[in-house]
Amino acid sequence: MKRIGGLLLLLMLIYSIYIDLTVGTIPTVVGGSKPASIQQTDAKPEGTSNLAYFNYKVKPGDTVLSVLEKQIGGPLPVPVTKAVDDFQKLNGKRPENINFGKTYKFPDYGQAD
């Protein structure tokens, strides 16, 4: 009985390794919308006049990144450093210093088509 259990455990381990190496366990972004967003966002000038944004009243527990991901409905299509820089340009305030209950301008990366 121990041999059968050991054999089943070994087969399960081999199958798990096979699936991990072929399919993987980390989800990948499918579709062409994310790279287009990155290209279009990078092509924008650095000024805030051409930077699309939306207003959001910050709630307790919200962070700049969580608000942006919630708005987009997924991971950010731009590097975190760019999102932080854009937030600072729009508000003149570092993301670490936001206060809940106040309304801030957040860069809108979801409008890029």
NUROTOR-743550 format. One line per field, with one value per residue: residue number from 1; x, y, z of N, C-alpha, C in turn. Coordinates in Angstrom, 3 decimals. Layout:
BEGIN
nr = NUM/...
n_u = X/...
n_v = Y/...
n_w = Z/...
ca_u = X/...
ca_v = Y/...
ca_w = Z/...
c_u = X/...
c_v = Y/...
c_w = Z/...
This chain:
BEGIN
nr = 1/2/3/4/5/6/7/8/9/10/11/12/13/14/15/16/17/18/19/20/21/22/23/24/25/26/27/28/29/30/31/32/33/34/35/36/37/38/39/40/41/42/43/44/45/46/47/48/49/50/51/52/53/54/55/56/57/58/59/60/61/62/63/64/65/66/67/68/69/70/71/72/73/74/75/76/77/78/79/80/81/82/83/84/85/86/87/88/89/90/91/92/93/94/95/96/97/98/99/100/101/102/103/104/105/106/107/108/109/110/111/112/113
n_u = 0.819/1.982/3.789/2.161/0.964/3.267/4.054/1.848/2.132/4.624/4.002/2.128/3.765/5.565/3.758/2.878/5.259/5.648/3.366/3.910/6.254/5.492/2.951/2.848/2.400/1.942/-0.215/-0.629/-0.738/-3.196/-3.901/-3.908/-4.236/-2.805/0.012/-0.464/-1.455/0.777/2.539/1.130/0.872/3.561/4.174/3.065/3.503/5.513/4.191/1.452/-0.804/-1.524/-1.966/-4.118/-6.629/-8.480/-10.812/-10.824/-12.149/-10.386/-10.463/-10.287/-7.478/-6.941/-4.488/-2.305/-1.573/-3.450/-5.850/-5.458/-5.197/-7.719/-9.331/-8.489/-8.948/-7.213/-3.720/-1.206/-0.458/1.863/5.162/5.613/7.017/6.559/3.810/3.752/5.252/3.582/1.300/2.343/2.905/0.340/-0.877/0.970/1.866/3.324/2.710/2.776/1.814/-0.920/-4.262/-7.087/-10.479/-10.121/-10.157/-8.366/-6.406/-5.929/-3.741/-5.034/-4.757/-6.308/-7.703/-6.279/-6.332
n_v = -1.192/1.220/1.537/1.975/4.400/6.001/5.865/7.126/9.675/10.396/10.404/12.482/14.611/14.707/15.315/17.821/19.328/19.176/20.604/23.100/23.836/23.841/25.189/27.032/29.050/31.690/34.234/35.528/38.525/38.800/39.758/42.747/45.225/46.280/46.744/48.757/50.778/51.409/52.380/54.600/56.171/56.691/58.299/60.708/64.155/65.526/67.419/68.474/69.316/67.755/65.363/62.831/62.592/61.568/62.455/61.526/60.678/59.992/57.099/55.574/53.455/53.396/53.540/55.225/53.492/51.399/52.706/53.442/50.882/49.877/51.585/50.989/48.294/46.189/45.250/47.869/49.579/50.932/51.721/51.716/53.884/55.875/56.251/57.278/59.638/61.002/61.356/63.092/65.320/66.101/66.774/67.987/66.816/64.270/60.736/59.357/61.105/61.507/62.243/60.699/61.248/63.532/64.931/63.944/64.303/61.719/60.036/58.911/56.006/54.257/55.286/55.157/53.866
n_w = 0.000/0.729/-1.312/-3.539/-2.806/-2.690/-5.368/-6.626/-5.502/-6.575/-9.334/-9.352/-8.609/-10.780/-12.845/-11.965/-12.147/-14.910/-15.903/-14.768/-16.108/-18.818/-19.214/-17.118/-14.129/-13.707/-14.642/-17.952/-19.936/-22.298/-25.566/-27.605/-26.455/-24.256/-25.024/-26.956/-25.357/-23.861/-25.810/-26.749/-24.467/-23.842/-25.983/-25.427/-24.564/-21.848/-20.341/-18.189/-19.479/-21.647/-20.491/-19.796/-17.301/-14.342/-11.799/-8.386/-5.275/-2.486/-0.476/2.813/3.064/0.368/-2.213/-4.512/-6.581/-6.234/-6.793/-9.482/-10.681/-10.119/-11.633/-14.238/-14.312/-14.083/-14.261/-14.261/-17.314/-17.616/-16.310/-12.727/-11.709/-13.627/-13.335/-10.734/-11.082/-12.924/-11.328/-9.403/-11.024/-11.760/-9.322/-7.641/-5.357/-3.366/-3.741/-1.317/0.493/0.307/1.381/2.837/1.895/0.458/-2.868/-5.695/-8.703/-10.952/-13.171/-16.259/-17.676/-18.994/-21.158/-23.482/-26.679
ca_u = 0.000/2.876/4.400/1.163/0.868/4.495/4.000/0.885/2.743/5.662/3.338/1.545/4.875/6.047/2.732/2.916/6.448/5.385/2.427/4.589/7.241/4.891/1.897/3.226/1.380/1.755/-1.065/-0.035/-1.675/-3.568/-4.531/-3.012/-4.592/-1.801/1.135/-0.902/-1.551/2.127/3.085/0.422/1.197/4.936/4.261/2.530/4.486/5.654/3.368/0.186/-1.923/-1.905/-2.077/-5.505/-6.766/-9.816/-10.868/-11.242/-12.105/-9.637/-11.080/-9.277/-6.873/-6.591/-3.178/-2.329/-1.551/-4.704/-6.878/-5.201/-5.526/-9.173/-9.877/-8.158/-9.506/-6.116/-2.402/-0.843/0.231/3.077/5.952/5.136/7.685/5.862/2.525/4.035/5.649/2.400/0.460/2.979/2.733/-1.055/-1.325/2.002/1.953/3.840/1.665/2.819/1.216/-2.333/-5.154/-8.400/-11.519/-9.829/-10.223/-7.109/-6.373/-5.133/-3.530/-5.949/-4.084/-7.307/-8.292/-5.464/-6.920
ca_v = 0.000/2.369/1.680/2.583/5.795/6.661/5.960/8.178/10.944/10.669/10.767/13.803/15.554/14.813/16.034/19.212/19.945/19.285/21.708/24.341/24.168/24.057/26.198/28.053/29.380/33.133/34.622/36.450/39.461/38.360/40.821/43.807/46.533/46.790/47.391/49.994/51.779/51.816/53.196/55.864/56.945/57.154/59.296/61.977/65.068/65.459/68.419/67.989/69.757/66.667/64.148/62.530/62.268/61.497/62.861/60.441/60.995/58.903/56.459/54.947/52.242/53.575/54.041/55.695/52.328/50.649/53.486/53.319/49.518/49.749/52.333/50.264/46.949/45.232/45.809/49.117/49.404/51.754/51.461/52.362/55.183/56.830/56.551/58.152/60.946/61.653/61.787/64.271/66.445/66.536/67.251/68.670/66.142/62.905/59.750/58.933/62.151/61.749/62.146/60.211/62.261/64.608/64.543/64.140/63.958/60.532/59.841/57.919/55.188/53.398/55.917/54.891/52.773
ca_w = 0.000/0.765/-2.635/-4.424/-2.392/-3.120/-6.825/-6.955/-5.127/-7.561/-10.588/-9.170/-8.610/-12.159/-13.595/-11.515/-12.743/-16.343/-16.110/-14.410/-17.133/-20.131/-19.172/-16.149/-13.146/-13.681/-15.767/-18.915/-20.535/-23.631/-26.339/-28.036/-25.909/-23.325/-25.689/-27.590/-24.296/-23.487/-26.879/-26.832/-23.272/-23.955/-27.035/-24.946/-23.988/-20.404/-19.668/-17.668/-20.300/-22.539/-19.706/-19.449/-15.887/-13.781/-10.399/-7.503/-3.847/-1.860/0.683/3.679/2.511/-1.044/-2.605/-5.899/-7.471/-6.148/-7.496/-10.920/-11.105/-10.045/-12.769/-15.467/-14.228/-14.217/-13.947/-14.937/-18.588/-17.589/-15.103/-11.506/-11.563/-14.501/-12.703/-9.591/-11.619/-13.494/-10.210/-8.816/-11.949/-11.749/-8.019/-6.881/-4.065/-3.463/-3.459/0.083/1.323/0.011/2.535/2.448/1.980/-0.495/-4.275/-6.414/-10.125/-11.215/-14.610/-16.829/-18.685/-19.618/-22.336/-24.671/-27.475
c_u = 0.869/3.517/3.437/1.013/2.086/4.518/3.028/1.445/3.815/5.051/2.718/2.624/5.401/5.046/2.736/4.107/6.247/4.465/3.108/5.572/6.613/3.883/2.292/2.085/1.120/0.906/-0.359/-1.122/-1.920/-4.252/-3.553/-3.302/-3.514/-0.594/0.743/-1.003/-0.181/2.701/2.419/0.749/2.606/5.074/3.754/3.643/4.468/4.759/2.046/-0.989/-2.398/-2.085/-3.539/-5.572/-8.236/-9.728/-11.396/-11.106/-11.515/-10.353/-9.986/-8.777/-6.493/-5.147/-3.285/-2.390/-2.856/-5.835/-6.699/-5.566/-7.028/-9.828/-9.672/-8.815/-8.449/-4.802/-2.112/-0.123/1.520/3.872/5.414/5.756/7.019/4.522/2.711/4.405/4.451/1.464/1.025/2.813/1.309/-1.451/-0.299/2.213/2.463/2.735/1.634/2.064/-0.253/-3.155/-6.508/-9.439/-11.304/-9.882/-8.915/-7.312/-5.439/-4.941/-4.406/-5.253/-5.062/-7.905/-7.506/-6.044/-5.969
c_v = 1.264/2.603/2.349/4.073/6.589/6.861/7.062/9.560/11.350/11.095/12.165/14.884/15.770/15.593/17.520/19.952/20.155/20.477/23.041/24.773/24.475/25.197/27.348/28.358/30.873/33.528/35.635/37.348/39.014/39.518/41.929/45.148/47.092/47.400/48.691/51.107/52.300/52.736/54.564/56.745/57.495/58.265/60.660/62.854/65.003/66.436/67.846/68.382/68.643/65.352/63.936/62.144/62.140/61.910/61.701/60.898/59.788/58.428/55.861/53.633/52.351/54.041/54.502/54.499/51.550/51.382/53.349/51.928/49.281/50.423/51.563/48.892/45.884/45.880/47.074/48.848/50.218/51.392/52.260/53.747/56.248/57.220/57.505/59.553/61.708/62.149/63.055/65.498/66.992/67.219/68.066/68.067/64.725/61.907/59.300/59.905/62.423/61.518/61.638/61.293/63.428/64.057/64.910/63.800/62.766/60.389/58.705/57.186/54.275/53.984/55.647/53.705/52.313
c_w = 0.000/-0.594/-3.611/-4.093/-2.832/-4.624/-7.261/-6.623/-6.131/-8.898/-10.499/-9.194/-10.026/-13.015/-13.235/-12.118/-14.236/-16.636/-15.827/-15.497/-18.493/-20.128/-18.261/-15.204/-13.064/-14.878/-16.662/-19.478/-21.968/-24.337/-26.641/-27.392/-24.994/-24.036/-26.388/-26.561/-23.928/-24.553/-26.909/-25.631/-23.352/-24.994/-26.580/-24.412/-22.466/-19.658/-19.194/-18.550/-21.235/-21.802/-19.316/-17.977/-15.521/-12.321/-9.567/-6.058/-3.121/-0.605/1.559/3.072/1.048/-1.181/-4.047/-6.846/-7.418/-6.873/-9.006/-11.425/-11.082/-11.247/-14.076/-15.482/-14.400/-13.861/-14.764/-16.252/-18.681/-16.342/-13.907/-11.348/-12.432/-13.891/-11.524/-10.067/-12.185/-12.395/-9.575/-9.708/-11.896/-10.440/-7.250/-5.504/-4.273/-3.104/-1.995/0.985/1.012/1.278/2.073/2.715/1.026/-1.916/-4.955/-7.881/-10.282/-12.718/-15.120/-17.964/-19.405/-20.878/-23.600/-25.405/-28.533
